[in-house]
Amino acid sequence: MQFTTLLVITSTALATVEAANAQSIAQTLADFGLVGTWATDCSQPASHIVYAAKSSGDMSRIYYDQTDHVFNNYRIVSANRQGADMLALTLVWDLNSKPAEPGGDRANVVLNMVDGKFQVVSSQGSDGSYFVKDRKITRSGMESPWQQHCR
């Protein structure tokens, strides 16, 4: 009986902590101004990123590389402000298939928000490889594009 009571109390405490963490992540994203749809050009609907709450309460980052085609989908498991204009995110792959990116199932991302637009400063996969480093896309050497808030 005592074990069952302890198990129920522990389960309830863990659920409360998870709910508070999800709320904290959602609040951090909202305070940073990140919730919504973003693109380099909002008049071109094909390629865009959506930061939004899922029905579970978790926050997600979904990248559409074409209209109605999800290229990758991540659950945001942590969001920490690093000053007024920087945000560090930890993302975990959230589809029932292998990650679209070769860097693994987890990514650590740092964003810079200036005048209502954001830029990826760095994006590192769980295997240690970088997709973006020092604001440069590692495959091309081009600057990471600024994203504008579409809706």
C-alpha positions in Angstrom: 0.0 0.0 0.0 2.8 2.4 0.9 4.6 1.6 -2.4 1.5 2.3 -4.4 0.9 5.6 -2.6 4.6 6.6 -3.2 4.3 5.6 -6.9 1.1 7.8 -7.3 2.8 10.8 -5.6 5.9 10.4 -7.7 3.9 10.1 -10.9 1.9 13.2 -10.0 5.0 15.2 -9.2 6.7 14.2 -12.5 3.6 15.1 -14.5 3.5 18.5 -12.7 7.1 19.2 -13.4 6.7 18.2 -17.1 3.6 20.5 -17.4 5.5 23.4 -15.7 8.5 22.8 -18.0 6.2 22.8 -21.1 4.6 26.0 -19.9 8.0 27.6 -19.2 9.2 26.7 -22.7 6.0 28.1 -24.2 6.3 31.3 -22.2 10.0 31.7 -23.1 9.2 31.4 -26.8 6.3 33.8 -26.5 8.4 36.3 -24.6 11.1 36.1 -27.2 8.4 36.6 -29.9 9.1 33.3 -31.7 5.6 31.7 -31.7 4.1 31.7 -35.2 5.1 31.3 -38.9 8.4 32.5 -40.2 10.0 32.7 -43.6 12.7 34.6 -45.5 9.9 35.9 -47.7 6.3 35.7 -46.4 4.9 36.2 -50.0 6.4 32.8 -50.9 4.4 30.3 -48.9 6.3 27.1 -49.9 9.3 27.3 -47.5 8.6 28.3 -43.9 9.1 27.5 -40.2 6.3 27.2 -37.6 6.9 27.5 -33.9 3.7 26.4 -32.1 2.1 24.5 -29.3 1.0 20.9 -29.9 -2.2 19.4 -28.5 0.0 17.8 -25.8 1.2 21.2 -24.7 4.7 20.7 -25.9 6.2 23.3 -28.2 7.3 22.3 -31.7 9.4 23.6 -34.6 8.3 22.4 -38.0 10.1 23.2 -41.2 8.1 23.0 -44.5 10.5 22.9 -47.5 7.5 22.9 -49.9 3.8 23.7 -49.5 2.3 21.1 -47.1 5.5 19.0 -47.0 7.1 18.7 -43.6 10.9 18.4 -44.1 11.6 18.1 -40.3 9.7 18.3 -37.1 11.3 18.8 -33.7 9.9 19.0 -30.2 11.5 21.8 -28.2 12.7 20.4 -24.9 14.5 23.5 -23.6 14.5 27.2 -24.3 16.8 29.6 -22.5 17.3 33.3 -23.0 20.9 34.4 -23.4 20.4 38.1 -23.1 17.7 40.2 -24.6 18.2 39.2 -28.2 19.5 35.6 -28.0 17.7 32.3 -27.4 19.2 28.8 -27.0 17.0 25.9 -27.9 17.3 22.1 -27.6 15.3 20.3 -30.2 14.5 16.5 -30.4 13.3 14.8 -33.6 9.6 14.3 -33.4 8.6 12.1 -36.3 8.3 8.3 -36.6 11.0 8.1 -39.2 14.7 8.8 -39.3 15.8 12.4 -39.1 15.9 14.3 -42.4 19.2 15.8 -41.4 22.3 13.6 -41.1 23.3 15.2 -37.8 21.2 13.0 -35.6 17.9 13.2 -33.6 18.8 16.2 -31.5 19.9 19.7 -32.3 21.2 22.6 -30.2 20.2 25.9 -31.8 21.0 29.5 -31.0 18.8 32.3 -32.5 19.4 36.0 -32.6 16.3 38.3 -32.7 16.7 41.8 -34.1 13.8 44.2 -35.1 11.3 41.4 -35.2 13.4 39.1 -37.4 15.5 36.1 -36.3 18.7 34.5 -37.6 20.2 31.2 -36.8 23.6 31.8 -35.1 24.4 28.2 -34.7 22.8 24.8 -35.1 24.6 21.7 -34.0 23.4 18.1 -34.4 23.7 15.4 -31.7 26.6 13.9 -33.6 28.6 17.1 -33.1 28.3 18.3 -36.7 27.2 21.9 -37.4 24.4 22.9 -39.9 25.1 26.5 -39.1 28.2 27.9 -37.3 29.0 31.5 -36.6 25.9 32.5 -38.7 27.2 30.6 -41.7 25.5 27.6 -43.3 28.3 25.0 -43.2 27.4 23.3 -46.5 27.5 26.5 -48.6 29.4 29.1 -46.5 26.5 31.5 -47.1 25.1 33.6 -44.2 22.2 32.1 -42.4 19.1 34.0 -43.8 17.0 36.3 -41.6 13.5 35.0 -41.0 10.5 37.4 -40.8 7.3 36.8 -38.8 4.5 36.1 -41.3 1.7 35.4 -38.9 
